[in-house]
Amino acid sequence: MLKPALKSLLLAVVGALTALAQSPKPQAPPAPALSVLIAEARKAVPPVLPPSRLAPDLVDVTSLDPSIQLDIRYATSDNFLHAPVYGQAKAFLQRPVAQALVRVNAALKRSGYAVRIHDGYRPWWVTKVFWDATPPADHDYVADPAKGSVHNRGCAVDLSLVDLASGAPATMPSDYDEMSERSHAAYPGGDAAARAHRDLLRVAMEAQGFKVLKEEWWHFDHASSPDYPVMNLTFEAIRDRSAELAQSGQVLLVTTSGWDVAKGSLQRFERQQGTFQAVGAPLPVWVGKGGLAWRTDDGAPTPPAAGPLKREGDGRAPAGLLSFGDMWGCAPAAPEGVRFRYRMATECERCVDDSDHADYARIVSLPSPNAPVTFRSAEYLLLPTEHYRYMVVIHYNDLRPLKDAGSCIFLHVAPPPGGGTAGCTALAADDLLTLLRWMDPAKRPVLLQVPESMLETTRATWSLPPELKQAGR
C-alpha cells in the first residue's frame, strides 16, 4: 500500500498531466491567404543571376501548331492552390523550345496521340507564390524562387497526352501536380497502360532535347534553358518581340539608309523609369559591305517586312534583335572600365566559317597554332590589323548553328578609314571603346539594327517602344 504522502504526490502528478492534456494546444499561425501571397509576390524582386546568352523570344505555342491542345490549370481552380493564378489560358515558350515541342507533337501523332499543355512560361512572381503556399515538407515539388525556375526562363513545359481517336486524356500514373511518389518519373507501380503513356511521352520529348524532372513525369526542361534569363513578364506584356526588350536595360539602335548600304548610325538608349532615354550623340557605324539582311538563324522570327535574308558569305550583317556574348582582344586584360567577361586571343583561336563542319559558326581553340584542322576555312581571332583589337561576340547562329545561315558575327573596330565588313557591326576604335565602357552586361544590352525605312514597320509588328528612334527623327 502506498504511503499517504506518496499517494498524494502521485495524485497531484496525475492531475497535472490530465490538465495539461486537456489544455488547448498551441496552434500554428494560419497560412496567409492566397491573395496576400500574390500581392506580396508581385512586389518582390527576382534574384540577380548571371547575364544570359540569348535575349528572350517568347511565342504562343499554339500560333506555331494550332493542333496542340491547352489545359492550363493555373488559369482555373483545378490546381493544387484551388484558385486561378493566371489571367489567361495561354502557353508561351522560347521560340526554339516551342519549335521542338511542335516536332514532338508531330512524332506523337504517328502513334495516335498529341500533347496537351498544362503550363509553359511562368512569371517569376508565380514561382514565389507556389513556394510560399507550399508546406516546407513538399518543397521538392516546387521551384525555389531564390534560384528561379526553368519555367521562368520559358524553357520548361508541363504536359500530358490526349488520345486522338477518343479525344480523352491518356491515363497517367498520377494526376497532374500531385505531390506524391506516384508522380515520380520512374515510379514502378500503378497501371501498366498509364506507365506506357508516361514513357511514350518521355521518349518523344527526350528525342527533341528535353529532359524530364525526376519528381514529376509531366515536367520537361529544354537543353537551351541556361541560355535564357529568369523573367517576370506578365502574359499581357508578351507581344511578339517586345519580350526581348522588356528584360533589357540598354539598346544599341543601328540604322542605315537602305538594305544595300554599309554605313549607318548608332544611337544608344538606356532604360530610365520605365522608358528608354537616348544616351549621347549618334555614332557612325559600318555594317556588312553588302548592307543588312533579316536573320535566318535558329529562333529567328518571321521578318516584319520583305527584305533580303542573311546567308553565309553574302557580306551582309543580320538585321533584327540580337544579344551579346564575351569580349575578345589582343591585350592581357580588358581596357579599364569595360565590364564584359574578357578573353585574350592567341594564335590558336579560330571562328569556323565552313558551313559543312561540326563547329560551324563557333569559336574553337586549337591545341597549338599549327595543329591540324578538319575545317576548310576559319577566321583568326588574333589579326595583324586592328579589326579585333576590341571585339564582342554578337550571338547569331552560334548556339544551334544552321547550315549556311551565316557565321562569326562580331562588334569590332571598323576597317580604316571606315568601310563595310564581312557581316559584322563596326565602329572607329575610340567610339567603340566609349560604347564598350557604357555597355553593362548586367543590363542585358541588345542590338537592334534595321534599315531606317523598316524601323516603323518593325516597331509596329514587334510592338517595340516608340522612343527607340534616331536623334532628330
C-alpha positions in Angstrom: 0.0 0.0 0.0 1.2 3.5 -0.9 2.0 5.8 2.0 -0.4 8.8 2.2 2.3 11.4 1.3 3.4 9.3 -1.8 -0.2 8.7 -2.7 -0.9 12.5 -2.6 2.1 13.2 -4.7 1.1 10.7 -7.3 -2.4 12.0 -7.5 -1.1 15.5 -7.9 1.1 14.4 -10.8 -1.7 12.6 -12.5 -4.0 15.6 -12.1 -1.3 17.9 -13.6 -0.8 15.6 -16.6 -4.6 15.4 -17.1 -4.9 19.1 -17.0 -2.1 19.5 -19.4 -3.6 17.0 -21.8 -6.9 18.8 -21.7 -5.5 22.3 -22.0 -5.7 23.9 -25.5 -2.7 23.0 -27.7 -0.8 25.9 -29.3 -1.9 26.4 -32.8 0.4 27.1 -35.8 -0.2 30.6 -37.2 -2.7 30.4 -40.1 -1.1 30.4 -43.6 -1.5 33.8 -45.3 -4.4 34.0 -47.8 -3.5 33.4 -51.4 -4.5 36.9 -52.3 -1.9 38.2 -49.7 0.8 35.9 -51.1 0.0 37.1 -54.7 0.2 40.8 -53.6 3.5 40.3 -51.8 5.0 38.2 -54.7 4.1 40.9 -57.3 6.0 43.4 -55.3 9.1 41.2 -54.8 12.2 41.5 -56.8 13.6 38.4 -58.7 17.1 37.2 -57.9 20.1 38.8 -59.6 21.6 36.0 -61.8 24.5 35.9 -64.3 23.7 37.5 -67.7 22.0 35.2 -70.2 23.4 34.2 -73.5 20.3 35.0 -75.5 17.6 37.6 -75.5 14.1 36.2 -74.8 11.8 35.3 -77.8 8.6 34.0 -76.2 5.9 32.8 -78.6 2.4 31.4 -78.1 2.9 27.7 -78.8 -0.5 27.3 -80.5 0.5 30.0 -83.0 3.1 27.5 -84.4 0.8 24.5 -84.2 -2.9 25.0 -83.6 -3.4 21.3 -83.1 -1.6 21.4 -79.8 -4.2 21.4 -77.1 -4.2 23.5 -73.9 -5.3 22.6 -70.4 -3.8 25.5 -68.5 -4.7 24.5 -64.9 -3.4 27.7 -63.3 -5.9 29.8 -65.2 -8.6 27.7 -63.4 -9.3 26.4 -59.9 -8.3 22.9 -60.9 -4.8 23.1 -59.4 -3.1 22.5 -56.1 -3.9 26.0 -54.9 -7.6 25.6 -55.8 -7.7 29.0 -57.3 -6.8 30.7 -60.6 -3.4 32.4 -60.8 -3.1 33.3 -64.5 -5.5 35.8 -66.1 -5.2 34.0 -69.5 -5.1 30.4 -70.5 -2.0 30.7 -72.7 1.2 28.7 -73.2 4.3 30.6 -74.1 7.8 29.2 -74.7 11.0 30.5 -76.1 10.8 30.0 -79.9 13.4 27.2 -80.2 11.7 25.3 -77.4 8.2 25.8 -78.9 9.6 24.6 -82.3 11.0 21.5 -80.6 7.6 20.9 -79.0 5.9 21.1 -82.4 8.2 18.3 -83.6 7.3 16.3 -80.5 3.6 16.7 -81.3 4.1 15.6 -84.9 6.0 12.5 -83.8 3.3 11.5 -81.2 0.6 11.9 -83.8 2.1 8.9 -85.7 1.4 6.9 -82.5 -2.2 8.1 -82.2 -1.6 10.8 -79.5 -1.0 14.5 -79.2 0.4 16.7 -76.5 -1.8 18.7 -74.1 0.0 21.5 -72.3 -0.7 22.3 -68.7 1.9 25.1 -68.3 4.7 26.8 -70.1 6.4 30.1 -69.4 5.6 31.2 -65.8 6.4 34.7 -64.5 8.8 34.6 -61.5 6.3 36.1 -59.1 4.1 33.0 -59.7 7.0 30.7 -58.7 7.3 32.7 -55.5 3.6 32.2 -54.8 3.9 28.5 -55.3 6.9 28.3 -52.9 5.3 30.4 -50.2 2.0 28.5 -50.4 3.6 25.0 -50.2 4.4 23.4 -46.9 8.2 23.0 -46.5 7.9 19.2 -46.4 6.7 19.4 -50.1 9.2 21.9 -51.4 10.8 19.2 -53.6 7.7 19.7 -55.8 8.1 23.4 -56.3 11.0 25.6 -57.5 12.9 27.8 -55.1 12.3 31.4 -56.2 15.8 32.3 -54.9 17.2 30.3 -57.8 14.4 30.9 -60.3 12.6 28.2 -62.2 13.2 26.9 -65.8 9.5 27.8 -66.3 10.6 31.4 -65.6 13.1 31.1 -68.5 10.4 29.9 -70.9 12.2 26.7 -71.4 10.1 24.3 -69.3 6.7 22.8 -70.2 4.2 20.7 -68.2 2.2 18.4 -70.4 0.4 15.1 -70.8 -1.1 13.2 -73.7 -4.5 13.1 -75.4 -5.8 10.1 -77.3 -6.6 11.3 -80.8 -9.2 8.6 -81.5 -11.3 9.3 -78.4 -10.3 12.8 -77.6 -9.9 11.7 -74.0 -6.8 12.4 -71.9 -4.4 9.4 -71.8 -4.2 7.8 -68.3 -1.1 8.5 -66.3 0.3 7.1 -63.0 -0.8 10.2 -61.1 -2.8 13.4 -61.5 -1.0 16.5 -62.8 0.6 18.4 -59.9 0.1 15.6 -57.5 2.7 15.7 -54.8 3.3 12.1 -54.2 5.6 9.2 -55.1 3.2 8.3 -57.9 4.3 11.5 -59.7 7.9 10.4 -60.0 9.2 9.8 -63.5 10.4 6.3 -62.5 7.5 5.3 -60.3 7.1 1.5 -60.9 3.6 1.0 -59.6 0.1 1.6 -60.8 -1.5 0.7 -64.1 0.8 -0.7 -66.8 -1.1 1.3 -69.5 -0.6 4.5 -67.6 3.1 3.9 -67.3 3.3 3.1 -71.0 1.7 6.5 -71.8 4.1 8.2 -69.4 7.1 6.5 -71.0 5.9 7.3 -74.6 5.7 11.0 -73.7 9.2 10.9 -72.2 10.8 9.2 -75.2 9.2 11.7 -77.6 10.3 14.6 -75.5 13.9 13.4 -75.0 14.3 12.9 -78.7 13.9 16.7 -79.1 16.3 17.9 -76.4 14.0 17.8 -73.4 14.8 16.2 -70.0 12.2 15.1 -67.5 12.2 16.2 -63.9 12.6 13.1 -61.8 9.9 14.1 -59.3 7.3 15.0 -61.9 6.6 12.9 -65.0 4.8 15.9 -66.7 7.7 18.4 -66.3 10.3 18.7 -69.0 13.2 21.2 -69.2 14.7 22.0 -72.6 18.5 21.9 -73.1 18.6 25.6 -74.0 17.4 26.8 -70.6 20.8 28.2 -69.4 20.9 30.5 -72.4 17.8 32.5 -71.4 17.1 34.8 -68.4 14.7 34.4 -65.5 11.8 36.6 -66.4 8.9 38.3 -64.6 6.9 39.3 -67.6 3.1 39.1 -67.3 1.3 37.3 -70.1 -0.2 40.6 -71.1 3.3 42.0 -71.7 4.3 39.3 -74.1 3.7 40.8 -77.5 5.8 39.5 -80.3 9.4 40.8 -79.9 8.7 43.2 -77.0 9.6 40.5 -74.5 13.2 40.8 -75.6 13.4 44.5 -74.8 11.3 44.1 -71.6 14.3 42.3 -70.0 16.9 44.8 -71.4 18.1 48.0 -69.8 20.3 49.1 -72.8 19.6 49.2 -76.6 22.0 49.8 -79.4 19.9 51.0 -82.3 21.7 50.8 -85.7 20.0 52.2 -88.8 21.2 52.5 -92.4 19.6 54.4 -95.3 18.8 51.2 -97.2 19.3 47.4 -97.3 22.4 47.6 -99.5 24.1 50.5 -97.6 27.2 49.7 -95.5 27.4 52.9 -93.4 24.9 53.8 -90.8 24.3 55.5 -87.4 24.3 54.0 -83.9 22.2 55.6 -81.1 22.5 54.3 -77.5 19.4 54.0 -75.2 19.2 53.3 -71.5 16.1 52.4 -69.6 15.2 55.1 -67.0 12.0 55.0 -65.0 10.4 52.5 -67.4 11.2 54.1 -70.7 14.3 54.2 -72.9 16.2 57.5 -73.0 18.8 58.4 -75.6 22.4 58.5 -74.4 24.9 60.7 -76.1 25.1 61.7 -79.8 24.7 59.2 -82.6 28.0 57.4 -83.6 29.0 56.5 -87.2 28.8 52.7 -87.7 29.6 50.3 -90.5 27.7 47.0 -91.2 28.2 44.4 -93.9 29.7 45.6 -97.1 26.6 44.2 -98.7 24.3 46.0 -96.2 21.8 44.3 -94.0 19.6 41.1 -94.2 17.0 39.6 -91.9 18.1 37.0 -89.5 17.8 33.4 -90.6 19.4 31.6 -87.7 17.7 29.2 -85.3 14.9 31.1 -83.4 14.8 33.9 -85.9 11.3 35.4 -86.1 9.2 35.9 -89.2 10.5 39.1 -90.8 8.2 42.0 -90.2 8.6 43.1 -93.8 10.1 41.9 -97.1 13.8 42.2 -97.5 17.0 40.1 -98.1 17.6 37.1 -95.9 21.0 36.5 -94.3 23.2 33.8 -95.9 26.8 32.6 -95.4 29.2 34.7 -97.4 26.7 37.4 -98.5 28.6 40.2 -96.9 25.5 41.4 -95.1 25.0 42.0 -91.3 22.0 40.3 -89.7 19.0 42.7 -89.2 16.7 42.3 -86.2 17.3 42.0 -82.4 20.5 40.3 -81.2 22.3 39.9 -77.9 26.0 39.9 -76.9 28.5 37.4 -75.6 32.1 37.6 -74.4 34.7 40.2 -75.3 38.0 39.2 -77.0 41.1 41.2 -77.6 44.8 41.0 -78.1 45.8 42.6 -74.7 46.2 40.6 -71.5 43.2 42.3 -69.9 40.1 44.3 -71.0 40.5 48.1 -71.2 39.8 49.9 -68.0 36.1 50.4 -67.4 34.9 47.6 -69.6 32.7 45.1 -67.8 32.3 42.3 -70.3 33.9 39.0 -69.5 37.2 39.2 -71.3 39.3 36.6 -73.2 42.7 37.2 -74.7 43.0 35.9 -78.2 46.0 33.9 -79.2 47.2 32.3 -82.4 45.2 29.2 -81.5 41.7 30.7 -81.7 39.6 30.4 -84.9 36.0 31.1 -85.7 34.9 28.4 -88.2 33.0 29.6 -91.3 33.0 26.2 -93.1 29.2 25.6 -93.1 29.8 21.8 -93.6 31.9 21.4 -90.4 30.6 20.3 -87.0 32.0 23.5 -85.4 30.5 25.9 -88.0 29.8 29.3 -86.6 31.7 28.6 -83.3 34.9 29.8 -81.9 37.4 27.0 -81.3 40.8 26.9 -79.6 43.4 24.7 -81.2 46.0 22.9 -79.0 48.7 24.7 -80.9 48.9 27.3 -83.7 50.0 24.7 -86.3 47.7 21.9 -85.1 46.0 20.0 -88.0 42.4 21.1 -88.7 39.5 19.4 -90.4 37.6 22.6 -91.4 38.1 24.2 -94.8 38.1 27.8 -93.6 38.1 29.9 -90.4 38.8 33.4 -89.2 41.7 34.1 -86.9 40.9 36.0 -83.8 44.4 37.3 -83.5 45.0 39.5 -86.5 47.9 41.7 -87.7 45.3 44.5 -88.2 43.4 46.5 -85.6 40.0 44.9 -86.5 39.8 42.7 -83.5 41.7 44.8 -81.0 38.3 45.2 -79.3 35.7 42.6 -80.3 32.5 41.4 -78.7 30.6 38.4 -79.9 27.2 39.1 -81.3 25.0 36.0 -80.8 24.0 35.0 -84.2 23.7 31.4 -85.4 26.3 30.2 -82.8 24.1 28.3 -80.3 22.5 25.8 -82.6 24.1 26.7 -86.0 22.1 26.3 -89.1 24.0 25.5 -92.3 24.7 28.5 -94.5 22.8 30.9 -92.2 25.9 33.0 -91.6 28.8 32.9 -89.0 31.3 34.8 -86.9 29.3 38.0 -86.3 31.1 40.4 -84.0 31.0 44.0 -82.8 34.6 45.2 -83.6 36.9 48.0 -84.8 36.0 49.4 -88.2 38.5 48.8 -91.0 40.4 52.1 -91.5 39.5 54.6 -92.8 36.0 53.1 -92.4 34.1 50.8 -94.6 31.8 47.7 -94.8 32.6 44.5 -93.0 32.1 40.8 -93.9 28.9 40.9 -92.0 29.8 42.4 -88.6 29.0 45.7 -87.0 32.0 48.0 -86.6 32.9 51.5 -85.2 36.0 53.6 -85.1 38.3 52.4 -82.2 37.7 55.4 -79.9 33.9 55.2 -80.5 33.9 51.5 -79.9 35.8 51.9 -76.6 33.3 54.6 -75.5 30.5 52.2 -76.3 32.0 49.2 -74.6 32.6 51.2 -71.4 29.0 52.3 -71.4 27.5 48.8 -72.0 26.7 46.9 -68.9 26.2 43.1 -69.3 24.1 43.1 -66.1 21.6 45.2 -68.0 21.4 42.7 -70.9 22.1 45.1 -73.8 20.6 44.2 -77.1 21.4 45.3 -80.7 18.5 46.4 -82.9 19.6 47.0 -86.5 17.4 47.6 -89.5 17.2 49.9 -92.5 15.7 53.2 -91.4 12.8 52.7 -93.8 11.9 49.4 -92.0 12.0 50.9 -88.4 8.4 51.9 -88.2 7.1 48.7 -89.7 9.4 46.7 -87.3 8.2 48.8 -84.4 4.5 48.2 -85.2 4.9 44.4 -85.9 7.1 43.7 -82.9 5.4 46.2 -80.5 8.7 48.0 -79.9 8.8 51.1 -77.7 8.1 54.3 -79.6 11.1 56.1 -78.1 13.6 53.9 -80.0 14.5 56.2 -82.9 17.4 58.1 -84.2 18.1 61.6 -82.9 16.2 64.3 -84.7 13.6 61.9 -86.2 
